[in-house]
Amino acid sequence: MRRRPRILCLGGAVIDRKLQAFQLIRPGTSNPARGTLGFGGVARNVAENLARLGAEVRFASCVGDDPAGSALVDHLAALGVDVGSVRTVKGAATAEYIALLQPDGSLHVAAADMAILDRIYGPLVDEAMASARHADWLFADCNAPAEVLASLASQARESGIMLALDVISVPKAMRLPLDLTGVACLFLNRDEATALLGKQDDAKAAFGEPAALAAALRARGAAAVVLTLGADGCMADDGAGPVHVAAAPTAVVDVTGAGDAMIAATLLALGHGLPLAGAVHFGTIIAARTVASPLSVDDTLSPALVETFLSGVTSGPPLLPSAEGPRP
């Protein structure tokens, strides 16, 4: 039996509200839509994906003292996630994310109330770093303040902790330090990479080309870079040369959570010893399953999918959902 990778996730725990319009969204007026309510947050989503895929997961975050926060924590605990580092903040509401989707499932606009997440950082970061010394990976999202992200990178560099960061958005890219040394794997998209590199004038020559963007980020100190390109897949670079990994085929139902699924599956595969390009390939497969699901985390994920991929066999469960019937 394979050893279960140990991964600590630090960051957002959020209530997701999604509204999908019946017709193309028209600004300035009411748009008929159907709504769903669930659990989200980048780090929380990554933790749930990892747990469903069979990793040993610890989650560090905070929630409000409300029914939504209690339900979120109970949901993760039922999946086997260690929630001992999730703090309940008295008098605060659990963070909330609201997404408005087009009829095809693509994101039109989103809004987020993440004020409570500022309570994560401080003693909880120190606790997480101590726990990470016994983990294969520490994953954090860039909801953290700039000084915390710089501290995480510095501590990871000094202690040898394998730190993975997800940039999340263009504004939050500006929170990262100029020196990315200590970041073992950086996940971001083209716009975020361009914004991050734009903090240095001499990086402008790299704009536009994925391979050049990844190389420029590695030159800034990141040991490995996974640059997501939407339908065009990913560019992966860990110093052995950039590798383009094509997106797995899928039918789009809802894009929410696809990037989180890709990160989780990639880190899990790295924890099993796969090289970066192979790990990202598995990440694109799990992302494709998530896109084909109405849920932010595909609830059909299982360790059997990991075993099928790692073993390179076809007798296990299908890695991608069938277009002719329900998913496994």
MIRO-110956 format. One line per field, with one value per residue (C-alpha): residue in one letter; x, y, z. Coordinates in Angstrom, 3 decimals, always signed. Layout:
! MIRO-110956
type [A, ...] .
c1 [X, ...] .
c2 [Y, ...] .
c3 [Z, ...] .
***
This chain:
! MIRO-110956
type [M, R, R, R, P, R, I, L, C, L, G, G, A, V, I, D, R, K, L, Q, A, F, Q, L, I, R, P, G, T, S, N, P, A, R, G, T, L, G, F, G, G, V, A, R, N, V, A, E, N, L, A, R, L, G, A, E, V, R, F, A, S, C, V, G, D, D, P, A, G, S, A, L, V, D, H, L, A, A, L, G, V, D, V, G, S, V, R, T, V, K, G, A, A, T, A, E, Y, I, A, L, L, Q, P, D, G, S, L, H, V, A, A, A, D, M, A, I, L, D, R, I, Y, G, P, L, V, D, E, A, M, A, S, A, R, H, A, D, W, L, F, A, D, C, N, A, P, A, E, V, L, A, S, L, A, S, Q, A, R, E, S, G, I, M, L, A, L, D, V, I, S, V, P, K, A, M, R, L, P, L, D, L, T, G, V, A, C, L, F, L, N, R, D, E, A, T, A, L, L, G, K, Q, D, D, A, K, A, A, F, G, E, P, A, A, L, A, A, A, L, R, A, R, G, A, A, A, V, V, L, T, L, G, A, D, G, C, M, A, D, D, G, A, G, P, V, H, V, A, A, A, P, T, A, V, V, D, V, T, G, A, G, D, A, M, I, A, A, T, L, L, A, L, G, H, G, L, P, L, A, G, A, V, H, F, G, T, I, I, A, A, R, T, V, A, S, P, L, S, V, D, D, T, L, S, P, A, L, V, E, T, F, L, S, G, V, T, S, G, P, P, L, L, P, S, A, E, G, P, R, P] .
c1 [+0.000, +1.293, +2.104, -0.441, +1.178, +0.885, -0.214, -1.055, -3.394, -3.429, -5.913, -9.496, -12.626, -15.642, -19.345, -19.925, -23.093, -23.384, -26.025, -26.113, -28.086, -30.592, -29.621, -26.556, -26.166, -27.318, -25.733, -27.871, -30.926, -32.174, -31.155, -33.169, -30.893, -30.780, -28.712, -26.661, -25.038, -21.925, -18.475, -15.515, -12.325, -9.134, -7.296, -10.489, -11.237, -7.676, -7.973, -11.247, -9.923, -6.830, -8.893, -11.163, -8.066, -6.627, -4.055, -3.493, -4.662, -4.530, -6.393, -5.556, -8.098, -10.849, -14.640, -17.312, -19.340, -22.353, -24.134, -22.369, -18.941, -19.875, -21.264, -18.123, -15.833, -18.032, -18.056, -14.248, -13.951, -16.363, -13.995, -11.082, -9.439, -7.660, -9.464, -7.608, -6.092, -9.406, -10.291, -13.795, -13.882, -16.494, -18.825, -17.675, -19.399, -17.836, -16.286, -18.559, -17.986, -20.751, -20.279, -22.509, -22.123, -23.102, -25.415, -22.364, -20.881, -18.185, -17.618, -19.148, -18.334, -17.727, -17.589, -16.012, -16.266, -13.020, -12.434, -12.469, -9.532, -7.232, -7.717, -5.863, -2.503, -0.295, -0.040, -1.857, +0.847, +3.527, +1.511, +1.110, +4.828, +5.603, +3.166, +4.538, +7.910, +6.258, +4.410, +5.360, +3.909, +2.591, +0.026, -1.100, -3.258, -2.438, -5.265, -2.444, -0.983, +2.275, +4.373, +2.975, +3.706, +7.263, +7.632, +6.285, +8.798, +11.640, +10.796, +10.340, +13.732, +15.437, +13.714, +13.460, +9.649, +8.122, +5.931, +3.338, +1.486, -1.565, -1.619, -5.478, -5.920, -4.114, -4.459, -3.158, -0.171, +1.172, +1.404, +4.186, +7.779, +10.152, +12.381, +10.464, +13.239, +11.688, +8.612, +8.908, +5.949, +4.075, +0.617, -0.757, -2.299, -0.927, -2.498, -1.238, +2.243, +2.309, +1.201, +3.764, +6.615, +5.462, +6.890, +10.234, +10.731, +13.321, +10.725, +8.617, +10.409, +8.889, +5.283, +2.995, +4.918, +4.060, +7.499, +9.201, +6.858, +7.569, +11.316, +11.189, +9.375, +11.954, +14.649, +12.958, +13.550, +10.548, +11.861, +8.925, +6.162, +2.796, +1.310, -2.326, -3.587, -7.298, -8.437, -4.835, -3.686, -0.607, +3.066, +5.173, +8.798, +11.005, +14.363, +14.477, +12.931, +9.343, +6.773, +3.350, +0.659, -2.542, -5.912, -7.892, -11.086, -14.266, -17.757, -18.114, -20.844, -19.251, -15.649, -15.701, -13.040, -11.232, -7.968, -8.159, -8.669, -5.675, -3.470, -4.600, -4.057, -0.683, +0.573, -0.738, +1.065, +4.262, +3.875, +3.818, +7.125, +5.972, +7.956, +6.308, +4.978, +3.416, +1.921, +0.419, -1.022, -2.900, -3.923, -5.515, -7.488, -8.939, -9.638, -11.536, -13.685, -14.413, -15.423, -17.881, -19.449, -21.938, -19.995, -16.890, -15.320, -16.208, -17.710, -16.864, -13.100, -11.474, -8.069, -8.881, -8.498, -5.025, -4.067, -5.317, -3.221, -0.073, -0.268, -0.870, -3.631, -6.991, -8.823, -9.574, -12.295, -12.288, -10.252, -12.482, -16.299, -18.007, -19.894, -22.423, -23.521, -23.132, -19.733, -18.303] .
c2 [+0.000, +3.446, +5.893, +8.696, +12.089, +14.476, +17.992, +20.999, +23.622, +27.187, +29.819, +30.586, +28.759, +30.272, +29.801, +29.683, +31.113, +30.583, +32.005, +30.728, +32.883, +31.301, +33.751, +35.864, +38.311, +41.873, +44.522, +47.077, +44.857, +41.750, +38.465, +35.281, +32.581, +29.408, +29.365, +26.882, +27.085, +25.182, +25.324, +27.016, +28.952, +28.102, +26.389, +24.660, +23.394, +22.134, +20.366, +18.657, +17.560, +16.131, +14.267, +12.754, +11.655, +9.920, +12.338, +12.888, +16.492, +19.101, +22.384, +25.704, +28.524, +30.348, +30.510, +32.593, +31.428, +30.801, +27.696, +28.053, +27.881, +24.865, +23.054, +23.797, +22.376, +19.320, +18.617, +18.523, +16.463, +13.874, +13.486, +12.754, +16.180, +17.166, +20.410, +20.939, +24.158, +25.750, +28.579, +29.894, +33.697, +34.958, +37.635, +37.210, +35.807, +33.068, +34.369, +34.381, +34.235, +35.026, +34.110, +35.071, +32.587, +32.752, +30.020, +28.070, +27.985, +30.585, +33.226, +36.638, +38.388, +37.479, +39.229, +38.110, +39.127, +37.744, +40.106, +37.291, +35.605, +38.296, +36.478, +33.411, +35.055, +35.453, +32.592, +30.243, +30.719, +29.786, +26.704, +25.781, +26.144, +23.854, +21.236, +21.598, +20.248, +16.835, +17.225, +16.628, +19.999, +23.181, +24.829, +28.420, +30.791, +34.467, +35.695, +36.310, +39.815, +40.583, +40.359, +36.908, +35.608, +36.926, +35.244, +31.928, +31.952, +32.917, +30.226, +27.600, +28.511, +28.222, +25.016, +23.124, +23.030, +22.429, +25.514, +25.769, +29.042, +29.891, +33.546, +33.574, +36.946, +39.845, +42.188, +39.502, +38.848, +42.168, +40.762, +38.366, +39.420, +40.232, +37.398, +34.128, +31.966, +29.454, +28.877, +25.278, +25.504, +28.615, +28.271, +31.229, +32.237, +34.417, +37.670, +37.072, +36.275, +39.443, +41.523, +39.926, +40.364, +43.923, +44.827, +44.838, +46.837, +44.417, +41.632, +43.283, +41.382, +38.165, +39.311, +37.253, +34.015, +31.331, +29.702, +33.067, +34.036, +30.775, +31.192, +34.761, +33.614, +30.900, +33.538, +35.368, +32.327, +29.986, +26.427, +25.354, +27.238, +25.982, +28.616, +27.882, +28.827, +28.038, +25.860, +25.744, +23.745, +24.615, +25.494, +23.638, +24.559, +23.198, +24.011, +21.030, +23.134, +24.339, +21.669, +22.415, +20.169, +20.137, +20.525, +17.309, +17.143, +17.939, +19.390, +22.645, +22.699, +25.083, +26.314, +27.148, +25.196, +23.806, +25.545, +24.333, +20.761, +21.052, +22.277, +19.525, +16.739, +18.137, +18.333, +14.841, +13.437, +15.264, +13.739, +10.340, +11.140, +12.067, +14.652, +18.051, +17.556, +14.201, +15.646, +18.572, +16.125, +14.425, +17.878, +18.679, +15.427, +16.194, +19.779, +18.441, +16.284, +19.331, +21.485, +18.754, +18.812, +21.353, +21.240, +23.247, +19.940, +16.822, +14.419, +11.372, +11.774, +8.797, +7.223, +4.663, +7.396, +8.150, +4.477, +4.129, +7.079, +6.122, +2.515, +3.495, +0.894, +1.060, -1.513, +0.963, +3.619, +6.006, +9.103, +11.367, +11.423, +9.783, +12.019, +9.188, +8.664, +9.579, +9.989, +7.116] .
c3 [+0.000, -0.909, +1.859, +2.138, +1.453, +4.412, +3.427, +5.579, +4.080, +5.441, +4.293, +3.424, +4.614, +2.902, +2.295, -1.477, -2.982, -6.732, -9.042, -12.631, -15.049, -17.433, -20.193, -20.966, -18.105, -18.733, -16.490, -14.732, -14.315, -12.542, -14.192, -13.552, -12.146, -10.081, -6.904, -4.897, -1.485, -0.454, +1.095, -0.533, -0.044, -1.907, +0.947, +2.150, -1.366, -1.745, +1.623, +0.676, -2.718, -1.038, +1.550, -1.093, -3.067, -0.021, +1.417, +5.126, +5.516, +8.265, +7.776, +9.460, +9.154, +11.041, +10.881, +12.566, +15.532, +13.311, +11.970, +8.612, +10.234, +12.345, +9.297, +7.295, +9.970, +10.531, +6.787, +6.597, +9.769, +8.345, +5.376, +7.680, +7.639, +10.861, +11.811, +15.096, +13.724, +12.693, +15.083, +15.813, +16.101, +18.528, +17.200, +13.590, +10.506, +8.395, +5.171, +2.127, -1.654, -4.153, -7.828, -10.752, -13.599, -17.238, -18.597, -19.839, -16.332, -16.949, -14.282, -14.995, -11.721, -8.100, -4.747, -1.493, +2.165, +3.604, +6.524, +9.083, +7.383, +8.758, +12.091, +10.733, +10.746, +13.780, +16.277, +13.877, +11.242, +13.764, +14.709, +11.044, +10.355, +13.294, +11.965, +8.432, +9.531, +9.636, +6.305, +2.698, +1.676, +3.221, +0.956, +1.518, -0.501, -0.947, +1.250, +3.722, +4.185, +2.388, +5.537, +6.327, +2.827, +3.066, +6.459, +5.152, +2.302, +4.631, +7.187, +4.477, +3.016, +6.380, +7.519, +4.226, +4.308, +0.875, +0.487, -2.286, -2.892, -4.977, -6.011, -6.312, -8.077, -9.726, -6.709, -4.365, -6.625, -5.418, -1.885, -2.815, -2.130, -4.964, -3.765, -4.164, -2.758, -0.380, -2.577, -3.744, -6.142, -7.282, -8.879, -10.843, -14.162, -16.952, -15.708, -12.175, -13.457, -15.537, -12.545, -10.256, -12.712, -13.350, -9.956, -11.764, -14.962, -16.337, -16.374, -19.078, -21.838, -20.483, -20.811, -22.990, -23.541, -20.961, -21.044, -20.596, -17.776, -15.953, -16.453, -15.144, -12.013, -11.456, -11.845, -8.979, -6.754, -7.130, -7.433, -9.619, -11.414, -12.642, -14.936, -15.735, -19.209, -19.036, -21.921, -23.160, -20.133, -18.069, -18.425, -15.847, -15.165, -12.395, -13.967, -16.307, -19.055, -19.525, -20.368, -21.800, -20.315, -22.346, -20.660, -20.272, -22.354, -20.483, -20.712, -18.784, -16.153, -13.628, -13.567, -9.840, -7.950, -11.004, -10.129, -6.532, -7.746, -10.072, -7.220, -4.855, -7.374, -8.432, -4.833, -4.102, -7.136, -6.151, -2.695, -4.381, -6.094, -9.604, -11.573, -11.969, -15.523, -14.616, -11.456, -13.370, -15.905, -13.071, -11.883, -15.245, -15.134, -11.697, -12.772, -15.798, -13.532, -11.366, -14.340, -15.349, -11.871, -10.502, -7.224, -6.289, -5.201, -7.174, -4.636, -6.775, -6.243, -4.537, -3.800, -6.509, -9.145, -7.807, -7.863, -11.430, -12.558, -10.645, -11.803, -15.409, -15.704, -17.419, -15.320, -12.549, -12.485, -15.469, -14.719, -16.765, -16.735, -19.663, -22.069, -22.529, -18.956, -15.306, -13.759, -11.708] .
***
